[in-house]
């Protein structure tokens, strides 16, 4: 109608001899083009004001199935055992604490005095029982309950994770072959398994990696001769303190139990496997694929020519696996005992409900991997990762893999994705600088900002600046605030002037 009326008006004008016919045709064409331009502008303007796409991390799926009226736990102690997927679990704790501004009981270096029994003065900023509220403790330590209880509140939730001793021995051999004398002497893991006593000397430092490593990490005597009475006493001690023991081989089921125990949303326990090592599997321990997870906190070994040596030989016969179970008999007892308990917990939870929630967990992991990670979420070699803040350090004779982020992420999504893949060492440094901003600025030498050099000191992995002070306590060593530390009977003593405080 609008076009017809306009055309009639223009004809009258043209017929009134106001101009030739071609002029009114040109005017008509101009009006049509202007009208079409206005119409298209309205359409494009409407499309441009559509609301921004919601981040996947704020979607309803992030919460997962309802948990009832429980309140989230914020006082948590995780015993980070070696070679058990514990770095992935620690990342979850780091993320949750980071997002909720919780205070971590952080080490002076990267481990809480390991392999010595834990002492409170290994915690940066510790000022005595209940002087400061610490929410989360989770870096490597040799468990020492009385000292831990001085740091953590009375309502702390204690949990840990275990792994089949054979699979654990494979991973330990791969990462500590140049650190543990017992492993260094053996040509391969099979040679070690055939006659462990030929290679093992309990007096040599770092040989704890080669025998009953779980038992050692729990603070027990890993060189003790096995007896059923001793094994049961150790089990009872652990049960009295730890409310939940996860099992590495059933990681997803473990995460569901942990989520309900802590009353956390689903996204808090969704993870990507961190510190994966590039190593063909040997067919045991329940791992699969061309990469096997759970390396040490990645660093280079000082003085080791990594390029000159290939990956260690981890092949085992079934007879050799059985020999490793006998050699690690205390660990094997713990694994079987807590594996039974684990499935009793699953039965109480409900097998059908467990299957349903594990499926949701895996779907959520796939969704987040599709959004966050390149190459479908497949781990890649460290040198392919351009962002040094998410590039894992390399350890021993095996390659530690990491992840590349998807390009083009919005700021909020990118922040959440980076938290999920940030390696343990970089994340610890970030939290450290967040809790101690003045000290963080003062500790970086001029011209070395952003440069992190890792070395190994007696099997303990440190930044170069921390290595100068040494993670292993020595007489005359100073704490983070300048106080002198003395060692007496493997207990650190802080010295202020003439007074000494245990």
C-alpha positions as CSV (number, residue, x, y, z in Angstrom):
1,X,0.0,0.0,0.0
2,X,2.8,2.4,0.9
3,X,4.5,1.8,-2.4
4,X,1.3,2.3,-4.4
5,X,0.4,5.6,-2.7
6,X,4.0,6.9,-3.2
7,X,3.8,5.9,-6.9
8,X,0.5,7.7,-7.4
9,X,1.8,10.8,-5.8
10,X,4.9,10.8,-8.0
11,X,2.8,10.2,-11.1
12,X,0.6,13.3,-10.3
13,X,3.7,15.3,-9.8
14,X,5.2,14.1,-13.1
15,X,2.0,14.6,-15.0
16,X,1.9,18.1,-13.6
17,X,4.9,18.7,-15.9
18,X,7.3,19.1,-13.0
19,X,9.8,17.0,-14.8
20,X,10.4,14.2,-17.3
21,X,9.2,10.6,-16.7
22,X,12.7,9.3,-16.0
23,X,12.9,11.7,-13.0
24,X,9.9,10.3,-11.2
25,X,11.1,6.8,-11.9
26,X,14.5,7.6,-10.3
27,X,12.8,9.1,-7.3
28,X,10.6,6.0,-6.9
29,X,13.7,3.8,-7.0
30,X,15.4,6.0,-4.3
31,X,12.4,5.7,-2.0
32,X,12.3,1.9,-2.4
33,X,16.1,1.6,-1.6
34,X,15.8,3.8,1.5
35,X,12.8,1.9,2.8
36,X,14.6,-1.5,2.3
37,X,17.7,-0.1,4.1
38,X,15.6,0.9,7.1
39,X,14.0,-2.5,7.2
40,X,17.4,-4.3,7.1
41,X,18.8,-2.0,9.7
42,X,16.0,-2.9,12.1
43,X,16.6,-6.6,11.6
44,X,20.4,-6.3,12.2
45,X,20.0,-4.0,15.2
46,X,17.6,-6.6,16.8
47,X,20.1,-9.4,16.2
48,X,23.0,-7.3,17.7
49,X,21.2,-6.7,21.0
50,X,20.6,-10.4,21.7
51,X,21.9,-11.4,25.2
52,X,25.5,-12.8,25.4
53,X,25.9,-16.5,25.4
54,X,25.9,-17.9,28.9
55,X,29.2,-19.4,30.1
56,X,29.1,-23.2,30.3
57,X,30.4,-22.9,33.9
58,X,27.3,-21.0,35.0
59,X,24.8,-23.4,33.4
60,X,22.5,-25.5,35.6
61,X,24.5,-28.6,34.6
62,X,27.4,-27.3,36.7
63,X,25.6,-28.0,39.9
64,X,24.8,-31.6,39.2
65,X,22.1,-33.7,41.0
66,X,20.8,-32.1,44.2
67,X,22.6,-32.8,47.5
68,X,19.9,-32.0,49.9
69,X,20.4,-29.6,52.8
70,X,24.1,-30.2,53.5
71,X,26.6,-27.4,53.7
72,X,29.9,-27.5,51.7
73,X,33.0,-28.5,53.7
74,X,35.7,-25.8,53.7
75,X,38.1,-27.4,56.2
76,X,39.8,-30.2,54.3
77,X,43.0,-32.1,54.7
78,X,44.1,-34.3,51.7
79,X,47.0,-36.6,52.1
80,X,48.6,-36.4,48.7
81,X,50.1,-39.8,48.2
82,X,52.5,-40.4,45.4
83,X,51.6,-41.8,41.9
84,X,47.9,-42.1,42.7
85,X,46.2,-39.4,40.6
86,X,46.7,-37.1,43.6
87,X,47.8,-34.1,41.5
88,X,44.4,-34.2,39.7
89,X,42.7,-34.2,43.1
90,X,44.9,-31.4,44.4
91,X,43.9,-29.3,41.4
92,X,40.2,-29.7,42.5
93,X,41.1,-28.4,45.9
94,X,43.1,-25.5,44.5
95,X,40.2,-24.6,42.2
96,X,37.6,-24.7,44.9
97,X,39.7,-22.7,47.4
98,X,40.8,-20.2,44.7
99,X,37.2,-19.6,43.7
100,X,35.9,-19.2,47.3
101,X,39.0,-17.2,48.6
102,X,39.9,-19.9,51.1
103,X,43.3,-20.0,52.9
104,X,45.7,-22.8,52.1
105,X,48.3,-24.3,54.4
106,X,51.0,-23.9,51.8
107,X,54.6,-25.2,52.0
108,X,57.7,-23.1,52.1
109,X,58.9,-24.8,48.9
110,X,56.6,-27.2,47.0
111,X,56.3,-30.0,49.6
112,X,55.6,-30.0,53.3
113,X,59.0,-31.2,54.5
114,X,58.8,-34.5,52.6
115,X,60.2,-37.1,53.1
116,X,60.6,-36.1,56.8
117,X,57.5,-36.5,59.0
118,X,55.4,-33.3,58.7
119,X,56.1,-30.5,61.1
120,X,54.0,-27.4,61.5
121,X,56.9,-25.0,60.7
122,X,56.9,-26.3,57.2
123,X,53.6,-24.3,56.7
124,X,54.2,-20.8,55.4
125,X,52.7,-18.2,57.8
126,X,51.9,-20.7,60.6
127,X,51.9,-18.8,64.0
128,X,50.7,-21.5,66.4
129,X,47.6,-23.5,66.9
130,X,44.4,-21.6,65.9
131,X,46.3,-18.4,65.4
132,X,45.3,-18.4,61.8
133,X,42.4,-20.3,60.2
134,X,43.6,-22.6,57.5
135,X,40.9,-24.1,55.3
136,X,42.8,-26.6,53.0
137,X,46.0,-28.6,53.3
138,X,47.0,-30.9,50.4
139,X,50.6,-30.7,49.3
140,X,52.9,-33.7,49.6
141,X,53.9,-34.6,53.1
142,X,54.7,-37.7,55.2
143,X,51.6,-37.8,57.5
144,X,52.1,-36.8,61.1
145,X,48.7,-36.5,62.7
146,X,49.6,-34.6,65.9
147,X,51.4,-31.9,63.9
148,X,48.6,-31.7,61.3
149,X,46.1,-31.2,64.0
150,X,47.9,-28.1,65.2
151,X,47.4,-26.5,61.8
152,X,43.9,-27.7,60.8
153,X,40.6,-27.0,62.7
154,X,38.9,-29.8,64.7
155,X,36.1,-30.2,62.1
156,X,38.5,-30.9,59.2
157,X,37.5,-33.6,56.7
158,X,40.5,-35.9,56.1
159,X,40.7,-38.0,53.0
160,X,43.3,-39.6,50.8
161,X,43.7,-41.9,47.7
162,X,45.4,-45.2,47.1
163,X,46.4,-47.3,44.1
164,X,47.3,-50.9,43.2
165,X,50.9,-51.3,44.4
166,X,52.0,-52.9,41.1
167,X,50.7,-49.9,39.0
168,X,52.2,-47.6,41.7
169,X,55.6,-49.4,41.4
170,X,55.5,-48.9,37.6
171,X,54.9,-45.2,37.9
172,X,57.4,-44.8,40.8
173,X,60.1,-46.6,38.8
174,X,59.4,-44.3,35.8
175,X,59.7,-41.1,37.7
176,X,62.2,-41.9,40.4
177,X,64.7,-44.1,38.6
178,X,67.4,-41.4,38.8
179,X,66.5,-40.5,42.4
180,X,66.0,-43.8,44.3
181,X,69.3,-45.8,44.4
182,X,67.4,-49.1,44.4
183,X,65.8,-48.2,41.0
184,X,68.9,-46.6,39.6
185,X,70.9,-49.9,39.9
186,X,68.2,-52.0,38.2
187,X,68.1,-52.3,34.4
188,X,64.3,-52.4,34.3
189,X,61.4,-52.9,36.7
190,X,61.3,-56.6,35.9
191,X,64.9,-57.0,37.1
192,X,64.1,-55.1,40.3
193,X,60.9,-57.3,40.9
194,X,62.9,-60.5,40.4
195,X,65.2,-59.7,43.4
196,X,64.4,-56.5,45.2
197,X,66.8,-57.1,48.1
198,X,69.6,-57.2,45.6
199,X,69.0,-53.5,44.9
200,X,67.4,-52.2,48.0
201,X,69.3,-50.7,50.9
202,X,67.0,-49.2,53.6
203,X,69.7,-46.9,54.8
204,X,70.0,-45.0,51.5
205,X,68.1,-41.7,51.1
206,X,65.1,-41.8,48.7
207,X,64.8,-45.6,48.7
208,X,61.4,-45.2,50.3
209,X,60.1,-44.7,46.8
210,X,61.0,-48.4,46.2
211,X,59.1,-50.1,49.0
212,X,55.6,-49.7,50.5
213,X,55.4,-46.1,49.4
214,X,51.7,-45.8,50.5
215,X,52.6,-47.0,54.0
216,X,55.5,-44.5,54.1
217,X,53.3,-41.6,53.0
218,X,50.7,-42.4,55.7
219,X,53.6,-42.0,58.3
220,X,54.1,-45.7,59.1
221,X,57.3,-47.8,59.1
222,X,57.6,-49.0,55.5
223,X,60.6,-51.3,56.3
224,X,58.8,-53.2,59.0
225,X,58.4,-57.0,58.4
226,X,54.9,-57.9,57.4
227,X,52.6,-59.4,60.0
228,X,48.8,-59.5,60.0
229,X,48.7,-57.8,63.4
230,X,50.9,-55.0,62.2
231,X,49.0,-54.5,59.0
232,X,45.7,-54.3,60.9
233,X,47.1,-51.8,63.4
234,X,48.1,-49.6,60.5
235,X,44.7,-50.0,58.9
236,X,43.0,-49.0,62.2
237,X,45.2,-45.9,62.6
238,X,44.2,-44.7,59.1
239,X,40.5,-45.4,59.5
240,X,40.4,-43.4,62.8
241,X,41.6,-40.3,61.0
242,X,40.6,-40.5,57.3
243,X,36.9,-40.3,56.6
244,X,37.2,-41.4,53.0
245,X,39.9,-43.3,51.0
246,X,39.6,-43.0,47.3
247,X,40.8,-45.6,44.8
248,X,42.7,-44.4,41.8
249,X,41.5,-47.3,39.5
250,X,37.9,-46.2,40.1
251,X,38.5,-42.5,39.9
252,X,35.1,-41.4,38.6
253,X,33.3,-43.4,41.3
254,X,35.7,-41.9,43.8
255,X,34.8,-38.4,42.7
256,X,31.0,-39.0,43.2
257,X,31.6,-40.3,46.7
258,X,33.9,-37.3,47.4
259,X,31.4,-34.8,46.0
260,X,28.6,-36.1,48.3
261,X,31.0,-36.3,51.3
262,X,32.1,-32.6,50.8
263,X,28.7,-31.4,49.6
264,X,30.2,-29.8,46.5
265,X,28.7,-29.0,43.1
266,X,29.4,-31.4,40.2
267,X,31.9,-29.0,38.4
268,X,34.1,-29.0,41.5
269,X,35.0,-32.6,41.0
270,X,35.0,-32.6,37.2
271,X,38.7,-32.8,36.1
272,X,41.1,-33.4,33.3
273,X,43.9,-35.8,34.1
274,X,47.0,-33.8,35.0
275,X,50.6,-34.8,34.9
276,X,50.0,-37.5,32.4
277,X,53.1,-39.3,31.2
278,X,53.7,-40.3,27.6
279,X,54.3,-44.0,28.1
280,X,52.8,-47.0,26.5
281,X,50.9,-49.0,29.1
282,X,52.1,-52.4,30.3
283,X,48.6,-53.7,30.5
284,X,48.2,-53.6,34.3
285,X,46.8,-51.2,36.8
286,X,43.6,-50.4,34.9
287,X,45.1,-47.7,32.8
288,X,44.7,-47.4,29.0
289,X,45.7,-45.4,26.0
290,X,49.0,-44.1,24.8
291,X,49.5,-42.0,27.9
292,X,49.3,-42.9,31.6
293,X,48.3,-40.4,34.2
294,X,49.6,-39.2,37.4
295,X,53.2,-38.0,37.3
296,X,55.1,-36.3,40.0
297,X,55.0,-32.6,40.4
298,X,56.9,-32.0,37.2
299,X,60.5,-30.7,37.3
300,X,63.8,-31.5,35.8
301,X,66.4,-33.5,37.6
302,X,69.6,-31.6,38.1
303,X,72.6,-33.2,36.5
304,X,70.6,-35.9,34.6
305,X,71.1,-36.0,30.8
306,X,67.5,-36.7,29.9
307,X,68.1,-36.6,26.2
308,X,70.7,-39.4,26.4
309,X,68.4,-41.9,28.1
310,X,65.1,-43.4,26.8
311,X,62.1,-44.3,28.9
312,X,62.7,-46.9,31.5
313,X,61.7,-50.5,30.8
314,X,58.5,-51.2,32.8
315,X,57.5,-54.5,31.2
316,X,56.5,-57.2,33.8
317,X,55.4,-60.8,33.7
318,X,52.5,-61.9,35.8
319,X,55.0,-63.7,38.1
320,X,56.9,-60.4,38.5
321,X,53.7,-58.6,39.4
322,X,53.1,-61.1,42.1
323,X,56.6,-60.6,43.4
324,X,56.0,-56.8,43.6
325,X,52.8,-57.4,45.6
326,X,54.9,-59.5,48.0
327,X,57.6,-56.9,48.2
328,X,55.0,-54.2,48.9
329,X,53.0,-56.5,51.2
330,X,52.0,-53.7,53.6
331,X,50.7,-51.6,50.7
332,X,49.0,-54.6,49.2
333,X,47.2,-55.2,52.4
334,X,46.0,-51.5,52.6
335,X,44.9,-51.6,49.0
336,X,42.7,-54.7,49.4
337,X,41.3,-53.5,52.8
338,X,40.3,-50.0,51.6
339,X,39.2,-51.4,48.2
340,X,36.6,-53.5,50.0
341,X,35.5,-50.5,52.1
342,X,35.3,-48.4,48.9
343,X,32.7,-50.8,47.3
344,X,30.8,-51.0,50.6
345,X,30.5,-47.2,50.4
346,X,29.3,-47.5,46.8
347,X,26.7,-50.1,47.9
348,X,25.4,-47.8,50.6
349,X,25.3,-45.0,48.1
350,X,23.4,-47.2,45.6
351,X,24.9,-48.9,42.5
352,X,22.2,-47.6,40.2
353,X,22.5,-44.0,41.5
354,X,26.3,-44.3,41.2
355,X,26.1,-45.4,37.6
356,X,23.7,-42.5,36.9
357,X,26.0,-39.9,38.5
358,X,29.2,-41.3,36.9
359,X,27.5,-41.0,33.5
360,X,26.6,-37.3,34.3
361,X,30.2,-36.7,35.4
362,X,31.7,-38.1,32.2
363,X,29.2,-36.2,30.0
364,X,30.1,-33.0,31.9
365,X,33.8,-33.7,31.4
366,X,33.3,-34.2,27.7
367,X,31.3,-30.9,27.5
368,X,34.0,-29.0,29.3
369,X,36.7,-30.5,27.3
370,X,34.9,-29.6,24.1
371,X,34.7,-26.0,25.2
372,X,38.1,-25.6,26.9
373,X,40.6,-27.8,25.1
374,X,42.0,-28.1,21.6
375,X,42.4,-31.5,19.9
376,X,39.4,-32.9,21.6
377,X,41.0,-32.7,25.0
378,X,43.9,-35.0,24.1
379,X,47.0,-34.3,26.1
380,X,49.9,-32.9,24.1
381,X,53.7,-32.6,24.6
382,X,54.8,-29.7,26.7
383,X,56.8,-28.0,23.9
384,X,53.6,-27.6,21.9
385,X,51.9,-25.6,24.7
386,X,52.6,-21.9,23.9
387,X,51.3,-20.5,27.3
388,X,54.1,-21.1,29.8
389,X,51.6,-20.7,32.7
390,X,49.9,-24.0,31.7
391,X,53.0,-25.8,30.4
392,X,54.0,-28.7,32.7
393,X,57.5,-29.0,33.9
394,X,59.4,-32.1,32.8
395,X,60.4,-34.9,35.3
396,X,63.0,-37.6,35.0
397,X,63.2,-39.7,31.8
398,X,59.5,-39.5,30.7
399,X,57.6,-36.8,29.0
400,X,54.8,-35.1,31.0
401,X,51.9,-34.0,28.9
402,X,49.6,-31.0,29.2
403,X,46.8,-29.3,27.4
404,X,46.2,-26.5,24.9
405,X,43.3,-24.1,25.4
406,X,40.7,-23.5,22.7
407,X,41.2,-20.1,21.1
408,X,38.6,-17.3,21.3
409,X,37.2,-18.0,24.7
410,X,35.5,-15.2,26.6
411,X,37.4,-14.0,29.7
412,X,35.1,-15.7,32.2
413,X,35.2,-19.1,30.4
414,X,38.9,-18.9,29.8
415,X,39.6,-18.2,33.5
416,X,37.6,-21.3,34.6
417,X,39.2,-23.4,31.9
418,X,42.8,-22.4,32.9
419,X,42.1,-23.3,36.5
420,X,41.3,-26.9,35.4
421,X,44.5,-27.4,33.5
422,X,47.0,-25.2,35.4
423,X,49.9,-27.5,36.6
424,X,50.4,-28.0,40.3
425,X,53.6,-25.9,40.5
426,X,52.2,-22.9,38.7
427,X,49.0,-23.1,40.7
428,X,50.8,-23.3,44.0
429,X,52.9,-20.2,43.1
430,X,49.7,-18.3,42.1
431,X,48.0,-19.1,45.5
432,X,51.2,-18.3,47.3
433,X,51.4,-14.8,45.7
434,X,47.7,-14.4,46.5
435,X,48.2,-15.1,50.2
436,X,51.6,-13.4,50.5
437,X,51.6,-10.6,47.9
438,X,54.4,-8.5,49.5
439,X,56.7,-11.5,49.9
440,X,56.0,-12.7,46.3
441,X,57.1,-9.4,44.9
442,X,60.3,-9.3,47.0
443,X,61.4,-12.9,46.2
444,X,61.7,-12.4,42.4
445,X,65.2,-11.3,41.4
446,X,65.4,-8.3,39.1
447,X,65.2,-9.4,35.4
448,X,63.9,-12.8,36.2
449,X,60.2,-12.1,36.5
450,X,58.2,-15.0,35.0
451,X,61.2,-17.3,34.9
452,X,60.9,-20.5,37.0
453,X,63.8,-22.9,37.1
454,X,63.3,-26.2,38.8
455,X,65.9,-28.5,40.3
456,X,65.9,-31.6,42.4
457,X,67.4,-31.7,45.9
458,X,67.6,-35.2,47.3
459,X,64.5,-36.2,45.5
460,X,62.5,-33.1,46.6
461,X,61.4,-30.9,43.8
462,X,62.0,-27.2,44.2
463,X,62.3,-23.9,42.4
464,X,65.8,-22.8,42.2
465,X,65.4,-20.0,44.7
466,X,63.9,-22.5,47.2
467,X,66.6,-25.0,46.4
468,X,69.2,-22.6,47.7
469,X,67.6,-22.8,51.1
470,X,67.0,-26.6,50.7
471,X,63.7,-28.3,51.4
472,X,65.5,-30.8,53.7
473,X,66.0,-29.1,57.1
474,X,69.5,-28.2,58.0
475,X,70.9,-26.6,61.1
476,X,70.9,-22.9,60.7
477,X,68.1,-23.0,58.1
478,X,65.7,-20.0,58.1
479,X,61.9,-20.1,57.9
480,X,60.0,-17.8,55.5
481,X,60.0,-14.9,58.0
482,X,63.7,-15.1,58.8
483,X,63.4,-17.2,62.0
484,X,66.1,-19.8,62.4
485,X,65.1,-23.4,62.3
486,X,67.0,-26.2,64.1
487,X,66.4,-30.0,63.7
488,X,66.2,-32.2,66.7
489,X,65.1,-35.8,66.3
490,X,63.5,-34.9,63.0
491,X,61.4,-32.2,64.6
492,X,61.9,-28.6,63.4
493,X,62.3,-26.0,66.1
494,X,61.7,-22.3,65.4
495,X,64.2,-20.1,67.2
496,X,63.3,-16.5,68.1
497,X,66.3,-14.9,69.9
498,X,66.9,-17.0,73.0
499,X,63.5,-18.7,73.0
500,X,62.6,-21.9,71.1
501,X,59.1,-22.9,70.1
502,X,58.1,-26.4,69.1
